[in-house]
Amino acid sequence: MKPLMTAWLTACLLLLSQLAQAQANLTIEITRGNERATPIAVVPFAGGEDLPEDVAQVIHDDLERSGYFDPLPRRQMMDTPSEGDQVRYGDWRALDVRYLVVGTASRDGDGYRLRYELLDISGERRMLGEVVTASEGELRGAAHYASDQIFEAITGIRGAFSTRIAYVTSQGVGDDMQFALYVADADGRNSQQVLSSREPILSPAWSPDGGKLAYVSFETERPAIYIQDLASGQRVRASSFEGINGAPAWSPDGRRLAMSLSKDGQPEIYVMDVGSRDLQRITNDSAIDTEPSWSPDGGSLVFTSDRSGGPQLYRHDFASGEQERLTFTGNYNARGRFAPDGESLFLIHRSNNGYQVARQDLESGRLVTLSDSGSEESPSVAPNGTMVIFATQQGNSGVLGAVTADGRASFRLPSAQGDVREPAWSPFLN
């Protein structure tokens, strides 16, 4: 083949790869800001204009998306210092900025070098300063890391910007339907395809170490639960009994999977030892029991059951073997997920406004709705408990949405094409 033709084909393949990556990425749209958010400014990093990513903009977007911060637009900045010694605190106080982030970004051999500082404007002091190095392709990751440190320094809560999400996309109609399982950064970027299938994919669930995904696939024309190693791509079929094999959920120690199986009749909750494949039946009822989720300490499971006449949440205690009903507000409460502190549940609650993400305090039983579109499903909680991601509808398309745990701020992550469903937020990855 002629060198010119080879170069042309290489360029075309590279372009197609970039286009496919762009279509798979999700784009954040802020839908509701927090009126009580803390004012902060992230100044463009000196030298950053020559890099493939705008590091300061990534940090700005991370902090804004959290709902805790209200970053100052760049056009309103009177100055662009790159280090603390250059900062005129009075100027930033006049802009009602409470915290300031400054820094530099540059090439460093085959990678990058970031230096950033966090400044307290009212106290005129340096709160945080660090130099971060990143290899080629990891520049956004370094920016997310800086966001995590800044977030924790101000709020006292561990940042979750360096985590990932899994989700399922679908395109086409009828016999031309195509499904795919993706993982991406928590902001929807850097997406990678894990599985592609002409049959539905459901319920991805992260292992506690973030190295594996369990999910349901219909590729053999009936549902089966698979476990896939993300680094190697290798996978095993964990459960393929007759009937329903659904809703896998990892135990906090990563040794067991809770799931819903109908192999003995009605769907019931079982727990499988991942190593031995031994099964323990947890529920035994004439009702439908599904959607298990572990408590953070592994001592109990919450699950959805219609044994009271409609979907409600119940808890199974492993020590006592007792099961109790948890939800009593309304006639539909499902897909319960524990907050990381174990003190509350996030769930889907049906009200007069439709299906909404809600939070229920486990001690008081008080339930409050957080989202507002009325078509929500499949909530998943950030590992620091500050946000919940879920599937919802935007026009005729399925998209992902997210809302803060207090309901004060929200955003959406639509896809460039196709529907997006079944989100799952990863654990902390470092």
C-alpha positions as CSV (number, residue, x, y, z in Angstrom):
1,M,0.0,0.0,0.0
2,K,1.3,3.5,-0.8
3,P,2.6,5.6,2.1
4,L,0.1,8.3,1.3
5,M,-2.9,5.9,1.3
6,T,-1.6,4.3,4.6
7,A,-1.4,7.7,6.2
8,W,-4.9,8.6,5.0
9,L,-6.4,5.4,6.3
10,T,-4.7,5.9,9.7
11,A,-6.0,9.4,10.0
12,C,-9.6,8.2,9.1
13,L,-9.4,5.4,11.7
14,L,-8.2,7.9,14.3
15,L,-11.0,10.3,13.5
16,L,-13.6,7.5,13.7
17,S,-12.2,6.5,17.1
18,Q,-12.4,10.0,18.4
19,L,-15.9,10.4,17.1
20,A,-17.0,7.2,18.8
21,Q,-15.4,8.3,22.0
22,A,-17.2,11.7,21.8
23,Q,-20.5,10.1,21.2
24,A,-20.0,7.8,24.2
25,N,-19.1,10.7,26.5
26,L,-21.8,12.4,28.6
27,T,-22.1,16.2,28.8
28,I,-23.1,17.9,32.0
29,E,-25.9,20.3,32.1
30,I,-26.6,22.1,35.4
31,T,-30.3,22.2,35.9
32,R,-30.6,23.7,39.4
33,G,-28.0,25.6,41.4
34,N,-27.7,25.8,45.1
35,E,-28.6,29.3,46.3
36,R,-26.6,28.7,49.5
37,A,-23.5,27.5,47.6
38,T,-20.1,28.9,48.8
39,P,-18.5,31.5,46.5
40,I,-15.2,30.4,45.1
41,A,-13.0,31.4,42.2
42,V,-10.7,29.1,40.2
43,V,-8.3,31.3,38.2
44,P,-7.0,30.0,34.8
45,F,-3.7,28.2,35.5
46,A,-0.6,29.9,34.1
47,G,0.7,27.8,31.1
48,G,-2.5,25.8,30.9
49,E,-3.5,27.3,27.6
50,D,-0.9,25.1,25.9
51,L,-2.2,21.8,27.3
52,P,-4.9,19.5,25.9
53,E,-7.1,20.1,28.9
54,D,-8.1,23.3,30.7
55,V,-7.2,22.1,34.2
56,A,-8.7,25.1,36.0
57,Q,-12.0,24.7,34.1
58,V,-12.1,21.0,35.1
59,I,-11.7,22.0,38.7
60,H,-14.3,24.8,38.3
61,D,-16.8,22.4,36.8
62,D,-16.2,19.7,39.5
63,L,-16.8,22.2,42.3
64,E,-19.9,23.7,40.6
65,R,-21.3,20.2,40.0
66,S,-21.0,19.3,43.7
67,G,-23.7,21.8,44.6
68,Y,-21.5,23.1,47.5
69,F,-19.8,25.8,45.5
70,D,-20.7,28.7,43.2
71,P,-17.6,29.4,41.1
72,L,-17.0,32.9,39.8
73,P,-17.2,33.2,36.0
74,R,-13.9,34.1,34.4
75,R,-15.2,37.2,32.7
76,Q,-15.8,38.7,36.2
77,M,-12.3,38.2,37.4
78,M,-10.3,41.4,37.7
79,D,-6.9,39.6,38.0
80,T,-5.4,36.3,37.1
81,P,-2.7,35.5,39.7
82,S,-0.9,32.1,39.5
83,E,0.5,31.9,43.0
84,G,-0.5,33.1,46.5
85,D,2.1,35.8,46.7
86,Q,0.5,37.6,43.8
87,V,-3.0,37.7,45.3
88,R,-4.6,41.0,46.3
89,Y,-7.1,39.8,48.8
90,G,-9.1,43.0,48.9
91,D,-10.0,42.7,45.2
92,W,-11.4,39.2,45.7
93,R,-13.3,40.3,48.8
94,A,-14.9,43.0,46.7
95,L,-16.2,40.2,44.4
96,D,-17.6,38.3,47.4
97,V,-15.2,35.4,46.8
98,R,-14.6,33.3,49.9
99,Y,-12.0,30.9,48.5
100,L,-9.5,31.2,45.7
101,V,-7.7,28.5,43.7
102,V,-4.6,29.5,41.7
103,G,-1.9,27.5,40.0
104,T,0.3,26.6,37.0
105,A,0.3,23.8,34.5
106,S,3.1,22.6,32.3
107,R,4.6,19.8,30.3
108,D,7.0,17.6,32.3
109,G,8.8,15.2,30.1
110,D,6.2,12.8,28.8
111,G,3.6,13.9,31.3
112,Y,2.4,17.0,33.1
113,R,3.2,19.0,36.3
114,L,0.4,20.9,38.1
115,R,1.0,23.2,41.1
116,Y,-2.1,24.6,42.8
117,E,-2.9,26.6,46.0
118,L,-6.2,27.0,47.9
119,L,-6.5,30.4,49.6
120,D,-8.9,31.6,52.3
121,I,-9.8,35.1,51.2
122,S,-11.3,36.4,54.5
123,G,-8.5,34.9,56.6
124,E,-5.8,35.9,54.0
125,R,-4.1,32.6,54.4
126,R,-3.0,29.6,52.4
127,M,-5.1,26.5,53.2
128,L,-3.6,24.0,50.8
129,G,-0.7,23.8,48.3
130,E,0.5,20.8,46.3
131,V,2.5,19.8,43.2
132,V,0.9,17.0,41.2
133,T,2.5,15.1,38.3
134,A,0.5,13.1,35.8
135,S,1.4,10.8,32.9
136,E,0.2,11.3,29.3
137,G,-3.5,10.9,29.1
138,E,-4.0,11.5,32.9
139,L,-4.3,15.3,32.9
140,R,-8.0,15.3,33.7
141,G,-7.4,12.7,36.4
142,A,-4.9,15.1,38.0
143,A,-7.4,17.9,37.9
144,H,-10.1,15.7,39.5
145,Y,-7.5,14.8,42.2
146,A,-6.9,18.5,42.9
147,S,-10.7,19.0,43.1
148,D,-11.0,16.2,45.7
149,Q,-8.3,17.8,47.9
150,I,-9.9,21.3,47.6
151,F,-13.4,20.0,48.3
152,E,-12.2,18.1,51.4
153,A,-10.1,21.0,52.7
154,I,-13.1,23.3,52.8
155,T,-16.0,20.9,53.6
156,G,-14.3,18.2,55.6
157,I,-15.9,15.6,53.3
158,R,-13.8,13.4,51.1
159,G,-14.2,14.4,47.5
160,A,-15.6,12.0,44.9
161,F,-14.5,13.6,41.7
162,S,-11.9,10.9,40.9
163,T,-14.5,8.2,41.0
164,R,-16.3,6.6,38.0
165,I,-19.8,5.7,36.9
166,A,-21.1,2.8,34.9
167,Y,-24.2,3.0,32.7
168,V,-26.0,1.3,29.9
169,T,-26.8,2.8,26.5
170,S,-29.3,1.7,23.9
171,Q,-29.8,2.7,20.3
172,G,-32.0,1.6,17.4
173,V,-35.5,0.0,17.3
174,G,-36.8,-3.5,17.1
175,D,-34.4,-6.1,15.7
176,D,-31.8,-3.3,15.2
177,M,-31.5,-2.5,18.9
178,Q,-27.9,-2.3,20.3
179,F,-27.0,-2.2,24.0
180,A,-23.7,-1.3,25.5
181,L,-22.2,-1.1,29.0
182,Y,-19.8,1.8,29.6
183,V,-17.7,3.1,32.5
184,A,-16.7,6.8,32.6
185,D,-15.3,9.4,34.9
186,A,-17.8,10.8,37.4
187,D,-18.3,13.8,35.1
188,G,-19.2,11.6,32.1
189,R,-15.9,12.0,30.3
190,N,-13.3,9.4,29.3
191,S,-15.9,6.7,28.6
192,Q,-14.9,3.2,27.8
193,Q,-17.0,0.4,26.5
194,V,-17.1,-2.8,28.6
195,L,-19.7,-4.8,26.7
196,S,-21.8,-4.5,23.5
197,S,-24.8,-6.7,22.9
198,R,-27.9,-7.0,20.8
199,E,-29.8,-8.1,23.9
200,P,-30.6,-6.0,27.0
201,I,-28.0,-5.3,29.7
202,L,-29.2,-4.4,33.2
203,S,-28.2,-3.6,36.8
204,P,-24.4,-3.0,36.7
205,A,-22.9,-3.1,40.2
206,W,-19.3,-2.2,41.2
207,S,-17.2,-4.4,43.4
208,P,-16.0,-2.7,46.6
209,D,-12.4,-2.4,45.2
210,G,-13.7,-0.9,41.9
211,G,-12.0,-3.6,39.9
212,K,-15.1,-5.6,38.7
213,L,-18.6,-5.1,37.6
214,A,-21.5,-7.5,38.1
215,Y,-24.4,-7.1,35.7
216,V,-27.3,-8.9,34.1
217,S,-27.1,-9.8,30.4
218,F,-29.8,-11.4,28.2
219,E,-27.3,-12.5,25.5
220,T,-28.3,-16.1,25.9
221,E,-31.9,-15.1,25.5
222,R,-32.6,-15.4,29.2
223,P,-31.2,-13.3,32.0
224,A,-27.8,-14.3,33.6
225,I,-25.5,-12.6,36.0
226,Y,-22.0,-12.0,34.9
227,I,-18.9,-10.7,36.8
228,Q,-16.3,-8.9,34.6
229,D,-12.8,-7.8,35.5
230,L,-12.4,-4.3,34.1
231,A,-8.6,-4.4,33.7
232,S,-8.4,-7.7,31.8
233,G,-11.9,-7.8,30.3
234,Q,-12.2,-11.4,31.5
235,R,-15.7,-12.4,32.8
236,V,-17.5,-15.4,34.3
237,R,-21.1,-16.3,34.5
238,A,-22.1,-16.3,38.1
239,S,-25.8,-17.2,37.9
240,S,-27.9,-18.6,35.1
241,F,-30.7,-20.5,36.8
242,E,-34.1,-21.1,35.1
243,G,-36.2,-17.9,35.4
244,I,-35.1,-14.6,36.8
245,N,-31.4,-13.9,37.6
246,G,-31.4,-10.3,38.5
247,A,-30.3,-7.3,40.6
248,P,-26.8,-8.3,41.7
249,A,-25.3,-6.4,44.7
250,W,-21.8,-6.8,46.2
251,S,-21.3,-7.2,49.9
252,P,-18.9,-4.6,51.4
253,D,-16.2,-7.2,51.8
254,G,-16.5,-8.2,48.1
255,R,-16.9,-11.9,49.0
256,R,-20.7,-12.2,48.4
257,L,-23.3,-11.2,45.9
258,A,-26.9,-10.6,46.8
259,M,-29.4,-11.2,44.0
260,S,-33.0,-12.0,43.1
261,L,-33.7,-15.5,41.7
262,S,-36.9,-17.2,40.8
263,K,-35.5,-20.7,40.4
264,D,-37.8,-21.9,43.2
265,G,-40.9,-20.1,42.1
266,Q,-41.5,-16.4,43.0
267,P,-38.4,-14.1,42.9
268,E,-36.6,-14.3,46.2
269,I,-33.5,-12.8,47.7
270,Y,-30.4,-15.0,47.7
271,V,-26.8,-14.4,48.7
272,M,-24.1,-16.2,46.7
273,D,-20.5,-16.8,47.9
274,V,-18.5,-15.5,45.0
275,G,-15.7,-18.0,45.4
276,S,-17.6,-21.2,46.1
277,R,-20.9,-20.3,44.3
278,D,-22.8,-21.5,47.4
279,L,-26.3,-20.0,47.8
280,Q,-28.1,-18.8,50.9
281,R,-31.8,-18.1,50.6
282,I,-32.7,-14.9,52.5
283,T,-36.5,-14.5,51.9
284,N,-39.3,-17.0,51.6
285,D,-42.5,-15.3,50.8
286,S,-45.3,-15.6,48.2
287,A,-44.6,-12.0,47.2
288,I,-42.0,-10.7,44.7
289,D,-38.7,-9.9,46.5
290,T,-36.0,-8.1,44.5
291,E,-33.5,-5.2,44.4
292,P,-31.3,-6.1,47.3
293,S,-28.7,-3.6,48.7
294,W,-26.2,-4.1,51.5
295,S,-25.8,-1.9,54.6
296,P,-22.3,-0.3,54.8
297,D,-21.4,-2.7,57.7
298,G,-22.6,-5.8,55.9
299,G,-24.9,-6.6,58.7
300,S,-28.2,-6.2,56.9
301,L,-29.9,-6.1,53.5
302,V,-32.6,-3.7,52.3
303,F,-34.8,-5.1,49.5
304,T,-38.1,-4.3,47.6
305,S,-41.1,-6.5,48.2
306,D,-44.8,-6.3,47.4
307,R,-45.8,-8.5,50.3
308,S,-47.9,-5.6,51.8
309,G,-49.8,-5.1,48.5
310,G,-47.5,-2.7,46.8
311,P,-43.7,-2.1,46.4
312,Q,-42.2,-1.2,49.8
313,L,-38.7,-1.5,51.3
314,Y,-37.8,-4.1,53.9
315,R,-34.7,-4.9,55.9
316,H,-33.2,-8.3,56.6
317,D,-30.9,-8.5,59.7
318,F,-28.4,-11.3,59.3
319,A,-27.7,-11.6,63.0
320,S,-31.3,-12.2,64.0
321,G,-32.8,-13.3,60.7
322,E,-35.7,-10.9,61.3
323,Q,-37.2,-8.8,58.5
324,E,-39.0,-5.5,59.0
325,R,-40.8,-3.0,56.8
326,L,-39.0,0.4,56.5
327,T,-41.2,2.6,54.3
328,F,-44.8,3.6,55.0
329,T,-45.1,7.0,53.1
330,G,-47.2,6.4,50.0
331,N,-48.0,3.2,48.1
332,Y,-44.8,2.9,46.1
333,N,-41.2,2.9,47.5
334,A,-38.5,0.9,45.7
335,R,-34.8,0.4,44.8
336,G,-33.4,1.4,48.2
337,R,-29.8,2.3,48.6
338,F,-28.0,3.0,51.9
339,A,-26.2,6.3,52.5
340,P,-22.5,5.6,53.2
341,D,-23.0,6.4,56.9
342,G,-25.9,3.9,57.1
343,E,-28.3,6.4,58.7
344,S,-30.6,7.0,55.7
345,L,-31.8,5.4,52.5
346,F,-32.1,6.8,49.0
347,L,-35.0,5.3,47.0
348,I,-37.6,5.8,44.3
349,H,-40.8,7.2,45.8
350,R,-44.1,7.6,43.9
351,S,-46.0,10.8,44.7
352,N,-48.6,12.9,42.9
353,N,-45.6,14.3,40.9
354,G,-44.6,10.8,39.6
355,Y,-41.6,8.8,40.4
356,Q,-38.9,10.8,42.3
357,V,-35.6,10.2,44.1
358,A,-36.2,10.5,47.8
359,R,-34.3,10.2,51.0
360,Q,-35.6,8.6,54.2
361,D,-34.0,8.9,57.6
362,L,-33.9,5.5,59.1
363,E,-34.3,6.6,62.8
364,S,-37.3,9.0,62.3
365,G,-38.8,7.5,59.2
366,R,-39.1,11.0,57.7
367,L,-39.1,10.9,53.8
368,V,-38.3,13.9,51.6
369,T,-38.2,14.0,47.8
370,L,-35.1,15.3,46.1
371,S,-35.7,15.3,42.3
372,D,-38.6,16.8,40.4
373,S,-39.1,15.4,36.9
374,G,-41.4,12.5,37.9
375,S,-39.8,9.8,35.7
376,E,-36.8,8.8,37.8
377,E,-35.5,5.3,38.3
378,S,-32.3,3.4,39.4
379,P,-30.7,5.6,42.0
380,S,-27.1,5.1,43.0
381,V,-25.2,7.0,45.7
382,A,-21.8,8.7,45.5
383,P,-19.3,7.0,47.9
384,N,-19.1,10.2,50.0
385,G,-22.9,10.4,50.2
386,T,-23.2,14.0,48.8
387,M,-25.0,13.1,45.5
388,V,-27.3,10.6,43.9
389,I,-27.2,9.7,40.3
390,F,-30.3,8.2,38.6
391,A,-32.0,7.5,35.2
392,T,-34.7,9.9,34.0
393,Q,-36.4,11.1,30.9
394,Q,-35.6,14.3,28.9
395,G,-38.1,14.6,26.0
396,N,-38.1,11.3,24.2
397,S,-34.6,10.3,25.4
398,G,-33.4,8.5,28.5
399,V,-30.7,10.5,30.3
400,L,-28.8,10.4,33.5
401,G,-29.6,13.0,36.2
402,A,-28.0,13.7,39.6
403,V,-29.1,15.6,42.6
404,T,-27.4,16.6,45.9
405,A,-28.4,14.7,49.0
406,D,-30.2,17.8,50.3
407,G,-32.0,18.3,46.9
408,R,-30.7,21.9,46.5
409,A,-28.7,21.4,43.3
410,S,-29.0,19.0,40.3
411,F,-27.6,18.4,36.9
412,R,-28.1,16.0,33.9
413,L,-25.7,14.0,31.7
414,P,-27.4,13.5,28.3
415,S,-25.7,11.3,25.7
416,A,-24.9,12.5,22.2
417,Q,-27.1,9.8,20.8
418,G,-29.3,7.0,22.2
419,D,-30.8,6.4,25.6
420,V,-28.8,6.1,28.8
421,R,-30.0,4.0,31.8
422,E,-29.0,2.0,34.8
423,P,-26.3,4.2,36.4
424,A,-24.0,2.9,39.1
425,W,-21.6,5.1,41.0
426,S,-18.2,3.5,41.8
427,P,-16.6,3.3,45.3
428,F,-13.5,5.4,46.0
429,L,-10.7,4.2,43.7
430,N,-7.7,5.3,45.7
